[in-house]
Amino acid sequence: MKSFNRIRWLNNVAQEIIKDYDLSDITVADIATDHGYLAELLARHKEIKKVYATDISQKCLDKTNELI
């Protein structure tokens, strides 16, 4: 349940970013992406052209690559 709440919270964060900013032809960086959920949610938005996800953990980056 804790993981689901985190995903729901990240979805709300992504929706706030999308709502509050002009995203025309934008590039986004998710620093310390961890599981990659926020990067994945933002990558779904059609106006966001690129999403970079970084982390010091190769395991986290592998998870993010699988997710996206």
Buried (B, 14 or more C-beta within 10 A) or exposed (E): EEEEEEBEEBEEBBEEBBEEEEBEEBEBEBEEBBBBBBBBBBBEBEEBEEBEBEBEEEEBBEBBEEBB
